[in-house]
Amino acid sequence: MNRVFVLITVAVLFVACVGIPISCQNGPSGIQEPVRDYRPVMEKTPTVRVLLVNNAREAHIAVYGSYQITGSLTNIIDQGQGLPKSAISINRYGINIGAKQYSNSEIRITSLRDGEIEVNNIRYRGEIKILQQVSNRFSVIEEVKLENFVAGVLGSEMPHSWNDEALRAQAVVIRTYVMYKRKEKRDDIYHLDMLDLAYRGMAGETPRINKLVQDTVGMVMAYNWNIFPAYFHSTCGGHTEDIHQVFGKESIPPLRGVVCKYCANTKYSNWRVEMNKSDIEKRLREANISVSNIQTVNAIDQGTGIHGAIVEIIAADGGREINANDFRLLVGANNLYSTSFSAKSNGRSIAFSGRGYGHGVGLCQYGAQNMALKGFQWTDIVKYYYPEMELLRVY
């Protein structure tokens, strides 16, 4: 990724010096859209490393065709014409796959044909790496072409039945986020884990999903020639939120939040839920946050999108303040839909009234769908939710 961003910078300086015009690409809907075309920046589609299994004692793998197993030095240590479903485990001698033992702390499994490796009953396209950890535990990492990963995420993050333009916009947003994480964690053993994005390998793909991803192949968003963390969420509830408010990252124009009238009257635009105080206390204790006899909670330090940055817990043993997004995840994102809420004590429970679903930063998915249904193109959608960004094609 260092090379990529150096080359992008060189390309930008080259454009500024010799006056090459912006390339106008024909979009998938036949609309002329300004996209700065820097495909020579990357010679081929990049790969991304995804943590599939972490710190486990057992997982299962199968291969439905010819495969090779290599060690850390790329030497072939085994091969075959198919691997029946087998348990992965670790002992002091190395890595075990079924009855076979490999005296290596790291092995790579590659299938001859794409998509023939299965881990825990999910098919994956890329190469699979198994890494030994301490205490007889291991991790499983997939190395896969970025466009295949985007397709797998797109099919898991947005309903397949939604409008083409909404899905194309989501594909560009996913690709931008992945490229940002790839740069941020370029020296780590993996770039993303299963908590970053919804991903189920090939299970998220369909021919239509793959086609819509290819319609925007290589396109990312940038601000000041830097790819930024293009967050997205289900429903903003009327206004997307500033990234600094939620994640503490630098506030830039594409991530400061915008008014959104397009998700009004959707499932989570307004909501009310009730949670038992004892359940909240239990979930907090599991995260080593000791609170007893909660009286109520308040979302404070609200941003332009009315999402609280902090949750204040008022309890008999004193008050506590917790990062609002952390609090939402601790009590359950499917229990407390967003941090844009007001709360009222109701005896043994707390009644939450709020709006939106998710952290509120970046693309509002229900808003994007309704924009698409009103005739907006995917480029209109990403420009609306990420103002002042530019579209780049980097491969």
Secondary structure, DSSP 8 states (H G I E B T S, - for coil): -HHHHHHHHHHHHHHHHHT----EEE-TTS-EEE-EE-GGGSSS--EEEEEEEEEES-EEEEESS-EEEE-TTS-EEEEES-EEEEEEEEETTEEEETTEEE--SEEEEEESSTT-EEETTEEESSEEEEEE-STT-EEEEEEEEHHHHHHHHHHHHS-TTS-HHHHHHHHHHHHHHHHHHHHHTTTSS-SEETTTS---GGGG--HHHHHHHHHTTTEEEEETTEE----EESB-SSB-B-HHHHH-----GGGS--B--TTTTSTTSSEEEEEEHHHHHHHHHHTT----SEEEEEEEEE-TT--EEEEEEEETTEEEEEEHHHHHHHH-TTTS--S-EEEEEETTEEEEEE--BS--BSEEHHHHHHHHHTT--HHHHHHHHSTT-EEEE--
